[in-house]
Amino acid sequence: MFERDRRLSLRCVLLATSVFVAVHSPTAVAQEIDSESDDGAVVVSDTETVTSLPLVEVPVGCEPWQLADVVFVGTVAARDAKTVRFADIIIRSGDASLVTEVGTIDIRFGYDAQYVNEGETYLVGAYQHPDLGILSSKLTESPVDFAGDEIVGVSENDVVCPDPEDPIMTLNVDGTSVDFSIIDPMLSERSNIAAALLVPFTIVMGVIFLLAMLRLSSQSLFASLRDLRRPARHRPE
């Protein structure tokens, strides 16, 4: 008798627990909220926005990656020693307000600007300086600083950080690197190279010739003066 009452009490407790969980579960609450309908249509009271994760997750302890503020395809309209102006802009990503009212963008390249050809079209990823507001890009990746002024052991950790590609780059439209060489600008101005070599050589040779002529003239002059100072010898009769 006592054993039968004990089993009955246990079943009642389990049944009450199941009913409580079913009523207060998140699924039941969500279904109860979503089941409120107007003319048979389900009305969802709140929609949660799902954000997409990056393709490559940056581990904790690694430096955050620098992203390009604007990526566009443009044609070189003009350039000076360090700045290039692009026209016919097609924004691929980033802030479109960086394009001027006349449809151009000025990019600071530094000394790489001499290797960008006017009239050519490039794929540009640029970074905007937070204080100066200047857009900058480059043709080659920044060199790796192996030492510098860094204190030994300060940045060392056991985290293996992925090696991302630098987005602040200027490439050809097909995604390949811009082909440039230090000798190309020199070969394109052969007349200037010839003048730079021949003019100093001509000046040096002219100075040497003048010095040689001056020495010969001075020797001849001194010889003539010595002859004038010598007394004339009379021949015996």
C-alpha positions in Angstrom: 0.0 0.0 0.0 2.7 2.4 0.9 4.7 1.5 -2.2 1.7 2.2 -4.4 1.2 5.6 -2.9 4.9 6.4 -3.4 4.8 5.6 -7.1 1.6 7.6 -7.5 3.1 10.7 -5.9 6.2 10.4 -8.1 4.1 10.3 -11.2 2.3 13.4 -10.1 5.5 15.3 -9.5 6.9 14.3 -12.9 3.7 15.3 -14.7 3.6 18.7 -12.9 7.2 19.4 -13.8 6.6 18.5 -17.5 3.7 20.9 -17.7 5.6 23.7 -16.0 8.6 23.3 -18.5 6.3 23.2 -21.5 4.4 26.3 -20.5 7.5 28.4 -19.6 9.9 27.2 -22.4 11.2 29.9 -24.9 9.7 27.9 -27.8 6.3 28.0 -26.3 6.6 31.7 -25.6 7.8 32.4 -29.1 5.0 30.4 -30.6 2.5 32.2 -28.4 3.8 35.6 -29.6 4.0 34.6 -33.2 0.6 33.0 -33.2 -1.1 36.4 -32.7 -2.5 36.9 -36.2 -4.5 39.4 -38.0 -6.9 37.8 -40.5 -5.0 34.5 -40.4 -1.6 36.1 -41.0 1.2 35.5 -38.6 2.6 38.7 -37.0 6.1 38.7 -35.7 6.5 41.3 -33.0 10.4 41.6 -33.1 12.9 40.6 -35.7 16.5 39.9 -34.7 19.2 41.0 -37.2 21.9 38.3 -37.8 25.4 39.7 -38.5 27.7 37.8 -40.8 31.1 36.6 -39.5 34.3 37.4 -41.4 35.7 34.7 -43.7 38.9 34.5 -41.6 38.4 34.8 -37.9 41.0 37.0 -36.1 42.2 35.1 -33.0 42.2 36.9 -29.7 45.6 38.5 -29.1 46.2 39.4 -32.8 46.3 42.9 -34.0 43.1 44.0 -35.9 43.4 44.1 -39.7 43.5 47.5 -41.4 40.7 47.8 -43.9 40.5 50.1 -46.9 38.1 53.1 -46.5 37.3 53.0 -50.2 38.0 50.6 -53.1 37.4 51.9 -56.6 38.3 51.5 -60.3 39.6 54.7 -61.8 41.6 56.2 -64.7 44.7 58.3 -64.1 43.8 61.9 -65.2 46.8 63.7 -63.8 49.7 63.3 -61.4 52.6 65.2 -59.8 55.6 64.0 -57.8 53.6 62.3 -55.1 49.9 62.6 -55.8 47.7 61.0 -58.5 44.3 62.2 -59.5 41.8 59.5 -60.7 38.7 60.1 -62.9 35.9 57.9 -64.2 35.4 56.5 -60.7 33.5 53.2 -60.2 33.1 52.5 -56.5 33.5 48.9 -55.6 33.2 49.3 -51.8 33.6 51.8 -49.1 32.6 55.5 -48.6 31.3 56.9 -51.9 31.2 60.4 -50.4 35.0 60.6 -50.8 34.5 61.2 -54.5 34.6 65.0 -55.3 31.7 66.8 -57.0 33.6 66.7 -60.3 34.0 62.9 -60.0 37.7 62.7 -59.1 39.7 61.3 -56.2 43.2 62.4 -55.2 45.4 59.6 -53.8 48.7 60.1 -52.1 51.3 57.6 -53.4 54.6 59.2 -52.3 57.5 58.2 -54.6 55.4 55.4 -56.1 53.4 58.0 -58.1 56.1 58.1 -60.8 55.3 54.5 -61.7 51.6 55.2 -62.4 50.9 55.9 -66.0 48.5 58.6 -67.2 45.5 57.2 -69.0 45.8 53.8 -67.5 43.0 52.3 -65.3 43.7 50.8 -61.9 42.0 49.1 -59.0 42.7 51.2 -56.0 42.3 50.5 -52.3 42.9 53.6 -50.3 43.1 54.5 -46.6 42.0 57.9 -45.2 44.2 59.4 -42.5 42.0 60.1 -39.5 43.6 63.5 -38.7 44.6 64.9 -42.1 41.8 63.3 -44.2 44.3 62.4 -47.0 43.7 59.3 -49.0 46.8 57.2 -49.5 47.7 54.0 -51.3 50.8 52.2 -52.5 52.1 49.8 -55.2 54.1 47.5 -53.0 53.6 46.1 -49.5 55.3 47.8 -46.6 58.6 46.2 -45.6 58.6 44.1 -42.5 60.4 45.6 -39.6 62.5 42.8 -38.0 63.9 44.8 -35.1 63.8 48.6 -34.9 63.2 50.1 -31.5 61.0 47.3 -30.2 61.8 46.0 -26.8 62.6 42.3 -26.8 59.8 40.1 -25.6 57.1 42.8 -25.5 55.0 41.6 -28.5 55.8 37.9 -28.2 52.9 35.6 -27.5 51.9 32.0 -28.3 49.0 33.0 -30.5 49.4 32.0 -34.2 48.0 35.0 -36.2 47.0 34.6 -39.8 48.8 36.6 -42.4 46.3 38.7 -44.3 46.8 40.4 -47.7 47.3 44.2 -47.5 44.1 45.9 -48.8 45.7 49.3 -49.0 47.2 48.5 -52.5 46.8 49.7 -56.1 46.6 46.9 -58.6 45.8 46.4 -62.3 42.1 45.9 -63.1 42.7 42.2 -63.4 44.1 42.1 -59.9 47.7 41.6 -60.8 50.5 43.8 -59.3 51.6 46.9 -61.2 54.8 46.2 -63.1 57.3 48.9 -62.4 61.1 49.2 -62.3 63.5 51.8 -61.1 65.4 51.7 -64.5 62.2 52.3 -66.6 62.0 56.0 -66.0 65.7 56.4 -66.8 65.4 54.5 -70.1 62.4 56.6 -71.1 64.5 59.7 -70.9 67.7 58.6 -72.7 68.5 62.2 -73.9 68.6 63.4 -70.3 70.9 60.5 -69.4 73.2 61.2 -72.3 73.3 64.9 -71.4 74.0 64.0 -67.7 77.0 61.9 -68.8 78.4 64.0 -71.7 78.1 67.5 -70.3 80.4 66.8 -67.2 82.8 64.9 -69.4 83.0 67.7 -71.9 83.5 70.3 -69.2 86.3 68.3 -67.6 88.1 67.7 -70.9 87.8 71.4 -71.7 89.3 72.4 -68.4 92.2 70.0 -68.9 92.8 71.4 -72.4 92.8 75.0 -71.1 95.2 74.1 -68.3 97.5 72.4 -70.8 97.4 75.4 -73.1 98.0 77.8 -70.2 101.1 75.8 -69.1 102.6 75.8 -72.6 101.9 79.5 -73.0 103.4 80.3 -69.7 106.5 78.2 -70.4 107.0 80.0 -73.8 106.6 83.4 -72.1 109.1 82.6 -69.4 111.6 81.3 -72.1 111.2 84.6 -74.1 111.8 86.7 -71.0 115.0 84.8 -70.2 116.3 85.3 -73.7 115.7 89.1 -73.5 117.6 89.4 -70.2 120.7 87.7 -71.5 123.5 90.1 -72.7 124.2 90.0 -76.4 127.6 88.3 -77.2 129.8 90.1 -79.7 131.6 87.9 -82.2 135.3 88.6 -82.6 136.4 90.2 -85.9 
